[in-house]
Amino acid sequence: MLLKNAKIYTMEDKIYDKGFLLIEKGKIRLLGEMSEIPNDYNGRIIDLEGKTIYPGFIDAHTHLGLFENGLTFEGDDGNEDSEPSMPNLRTIDAINPMDKSFKEAVQAGITTAVVSPGSANPIGGQIIAIKTVGYCVDDMVLKDLVGIKFALGENPKTVYNEKNQTPVTRMATASIIREQLSKAKKYYNDRKIAEKSPSSNDMPEYDAKCEALIPLLERKVQAHFHAHRADDIFTAIRISKEYCLDYVIVHGTEGHLIAERLSKENAKVFVGPILTYRSKPELANLTPSLPSILSSVGIETAITTDHPETPIQYLMLCVAIAIREGMNEYEALKAITINPAKMCGIDNRVGSIKIGKDADLVVFESSAFNLFSKPVMVLCNGEIIN
């Protein structure tokens, strides 16, 4: 398939005012100016005169398919709150891709979602990146382990206070995280020592929780810290430094109050939801200007919906609000394309329009920032879906 005559935002520091791209076997094979179209091409051609092509949008923090539309307990599978440390839980085992929200995501041009456990537990489980198209989640996996979910602040306190068990303070929440990370570190070191002496009987007894944290300790995956309040954000940074973790701050609601310090720390922040109400005390300082403020001081920023807190189909509305509050348009576009792709380690396949990457594309009549327009075409893996 060859798409031509379109304005193309590659998100690779190149915009084609009138360009083409060639799709083959679900990947982008060629792209360039109209004058560079291969003369010998005789396949399907779609003329997109006057239209604009963007990379498929990415929502970097969601609970898509974990909290289902119209259901309560029966469809709520995001929080296993029977104990506070559950790093071995795999999100893939709870996602229902038949949930209507997947279709709504695609219709909005969102072709990739990063799906995370909820924030009931100090350690909630494993995070996955999936395409939003499909009916069997195994076929939709983009990256099976993006990171491990951690939660600080009010959520773990509230959940376990009601159960009359630890943690009921921020101290206990941090302590549970440290204890589990320390156990995993010792387990990992003992295992490495035993592997050097295959004849010994010193291999530690298998521990699913410690095993799940080994990729984190090896910095192969990230720690995603749910943190709204400034002090909780600093606790996330403190723990990450203690255990040498590659971390991302999720939500970062009070990040605008500490933006300069976050910049010095080279922190990465998934901002959102900004299209919501102040439903709990730690959201008292919620402001829609957060993405603009963080971006303006050079903090790597992604805009997210935290679906279903804000329904995933309103991701572009969140972007428009961020722009209204002062965020540069191109930086806002990066916040739902190349930024989250890089931040989640999936930029080898998605997040920009580049030869060799997945042909995940969204086409608008003119601009994606026009809230009166919907995508006229959405492609995922080179297939026209919408």
N, C-alpha and C positions, 0 to 999 in steps of 0.2 A: 504494500500500500504506500502511495506517495501523497503526502499532503503538501499543497503548494499555495503560493500567493498570500501567506499569512505573516503577521508580525509574530516573531518568536522570542519569548523571554527564556533564554537558556539557563539562567541563573549560574552561568559560568563566566560572568563578566562580559557577556556578549549578547546584544539584542539585534536580531535581524528585522529590519523594517519591512522587508518583503523577502521571505525566504521559503525554503522547502525542507522537508525531512522525509526520509525513506525508512520504512519499517519492514523488517524481515525477521520471521520466526520470533516475534514478540519483543525484539530488540530494535534500538535505533541504529541503523546501518550507516546512513549518511545524513548530513544536514549542511545547509549553506545558503548562499544567495541564489536567487532564481536563475541567474546566468550559469550556475554550476550544476544544474540538473543533468544527470547523465543522459546522453542522446539515445542510448540503446535501451532505455527503460520502456517496457511495454505492458506493465502490470496495471493494477487499479490506481486511478488518479482521482483525488478529491480536491476540488478547487475551493479554497477558503478565502477568497477575495474579501478583504476588509475585516477579517476576523483575527483574533489573537490566540496564540497557543501558549500555555503555561505547563510546567511540569505538574503531574498530579499532586494535589495537596496532601500534606501529612499532618495528622493530629498526633502530637508526641506524648500526650497523656490522656488516656481514656480508660473507661471500664466497659467498653463496647462488648455487648454480648454477655456480660456478667450480671447486669441488673436489667431484666427484660421489661419491655413495654407492657404496661397494664397488669403486671403481676407484683405480688409482694413477696412473702417468704418463698413461695414456690419457684420464683424466678430470680431470687437474689442469691448469687453464688460468688460474690466478690470478697466476702469476709468470713474466714474460718476462725471465729473468735472463741474457740474452745481452749486455746492456750496462746500465750503472747508471742512465742517465737516459732515461726513456721516457714523457714527459708526453703524448705523442700517442696512446698506446694507449687504445682505447675499450672499456670493460668490456662494453658491449652486445654486442660481437662474440664474447664468450666464454661468455655466460650460457646455460645449458641449462634452460629452464623445465619440461622434462619430468622433471627430477630429482625423486625422491620427496620430497625435503625441502620442496618447495613445498606439496605437499598437507599435510604435517605442520605447516607454518607456519599454513596456513589453519585446520586443525583446532584449533590452539591460540589462534586469534583474532588472529593477526598478519596484517594485510592490506596492510601496506607494509614493504618492506625496502630499506635503502640498501646497495648492493652496491659493494664497493671491491676494487681489485687488492690482491694480497698485499704483504708488506713486505720482499721480497728486495732491492729497488732503493731507493736514495736518493729517486728520483722514479719512481713506479710506474705512473702512468696516471690515467685519468679515472673519476670516481665517479658512479654513477647511482642514482636512486630509482625503484623499480618497485612495482607492485601484485603480490601473490603469486598472483593468479588469472589463468590464461590459458595458452596453449600457444605463442603467437608473442610473443616478447619486445617486438617493436615496438608491439604493442597494449597492453602492460602498463606502458609508460613513464609515470611521473608527472612526473619532471624529468630531462631527458637529461644535464644536467651540474650536479651538486651541488658538486663540487670536484675538486681534484687531490690524489692520494695521495703523501705524503712519508713516509720511514721513517728513524728515527735509532736508534742503539744497536747491539745485537748482531746483528740479522738481516742487514743489508747486509754487516757485517764478516765474518760467518760464511760467507755465500754467496760473496763475492769472494775471501776468503782461500783457499778451496778451489780457486779458479780461478787463484790466483797473480796477481791483478790488483787494481788499485785499485777500491774503497776497502777497506783493511784496518784503518783507524783511524777513530775518531770525527771527527778533524780532516778527513780526506779526504772522509768522507760529507758533512759540512757544506760543504766546499769545492766539491764537485760540485753541490750544490744552489744555492749562491751563484753559481757560474759560469753555470749554466743560466738562473737568474733574471736575471742581469745581461745575458746575451746576448738574452734575450727583451725586456728593458726597452729595450735599444738598438735592436733590431729594430722594436719598437713605435713608438719615437720617430721612427726613420727613415721608417717607413711613414706616420706622420701628416704628417711634413714633405713627403713625396713626394705625398701625396693633396691637399695644398694647392696643388700645382703640377702639374696633370694633364699638362701638355705636357713635363715634365722626364722624364729617363730614370733618375731616382734611386731608383725603387722597389726596395727590397731583394729579392734573390732569395728565392723562397718557401722558408720553413723550417717544416716541420710541427710541430716541437717548440716553436718560439717562438710560432707561431700558437696552439697549444694552451694556452699560458700567458697569453695576452693577457686573457681574461676574469678570470683570477686577479689580474693587475696592475691591472685596472679595478675590482677588488673586487666583481665581479658573482657570483663563486663563491668557495668557501673553500679554504684549505689544510688538509688533514687530516693531522696529524703523528702517526704511530705513535711513541709515546715511553712507555717504562715507567719508567725511572730518573729521579730528580729532576734530575740534570744534563742529561739528554737533553730533559726538559721545558723547562728553561730555555734550552737551545739553540734549541728550536722557537720559543719566545717571542722570543728575540734575533733570529733570522732574520726572523720575521714583522714585528718592529718596523723592521728595516733596509729591508724592501721594502714596508712598509705593507700587509701581508696581513691579511685576515679569516681567522682561524685557529681550529681546534678541536684539542684534545689528545685523541688516541685511545688508550685504555687508562689512561694516567695512574696506573700501579700504585703509585708512591710519592707520589701526590698528597696522601695523608693526612699525610705528613711535612712538607709545605710548603703546607698548606691556606690559612693566613692570607696568605701571599705570593701564591698563585694568586687569592685573592679580590681583593687589591689590584690585580692585573693584569687583572681582569675576564675571566679565562680561562673557556672553556667546555670541558667534559670529557665524552667518551663513556667511561663506566666499563665495563670488562668485558674478558675474562670473569672473573667472580669464582667461578664454579662450575668450577674447574679445579685442576690441580696445578702445583707450582712446577717447571716443565719446563726452565728455564734460569736462569742466575745472576741476571739482572736481574728475576726474579720472586721473589727471596728475601723481599721485604717484602710480598708479596701478602696482603691481608686483606679479608674480606667486609664489613668495616665501612666500606670506602672510600666507597661512595655516601652513607652516613649522615653521615660526617665532612664531605665536600665540600658536601652540601646544607645542613648546619647552619650553615655560614659564608657562605651565599648564593651559592655557585658554581652556575651553570646546569649541570645534570647530566642525562645520559641513561644508562639502563642498557641494555647490549647483550650479545649472546651471543658475538660474533666467530665466528659459525657458519663452519665446523664445529668450532671449538675447543670450544664448548659447542653441542650441537645446538639449532637455532633454536626447536624446540618447547618447550624448557625456559626460555624467557624469563621466564614468570611465576614459575617456581621461583626464578630469580635475584632477582626482585623480592621474593619472600617471604623469601629469605635476608637481603636488605638491610633489610627491615622487622624481622626478628628481631634484626638487629644495631643497631637503633636508629633507622632511617629512618622518618620520619612516613609513614603510609599514603597520605595524599593526595599528598604529595611524590613518593612512589614511583610512584603512578599517573601523575603528570605526567611522570615519567622515561621512560615508554613511550608517551606520547600527545603532549600539546601541547609539551613541552620539545624532543624530537627534531624535531618538525615545524617549530618556530621555528628551531632550530639549523641545520636543513638547508634552510631557505627553502621549505618545502612546506606551511606552515600556511595558505595560501590555499585549500587543498583538503582537507587531512586534519589529524588531531591533536585535533579537538574536534567536538562536535555543535553545529552552527550552521547557520542558514538559508543556503543557497547552497553549502555544502560537500558533498563526496562523501558518499553514504550508505554509509560503511564503518562497520559496527557489529558489536559482539560482545555476546551476551546470555548471562548466567549465571543459574542457578536462584536464587541469592541473591547471593553475593559472589565476585568474581574471586580474592580472597585465600584462599579455601577450597581447599586443594590436593587435596581429595578430589572436587572437582567439575570438570567439563569444560564448555566453552561448549555451550549447548543450541541456539544458532543463531549463524551468522556470515554477515554480509552484506558484499558488496564491490560498489561501484558500484550499490547498490540491489537487487542480486540475492541471493537466499538461496543460499549456496554450501554451507553445512554445517549 
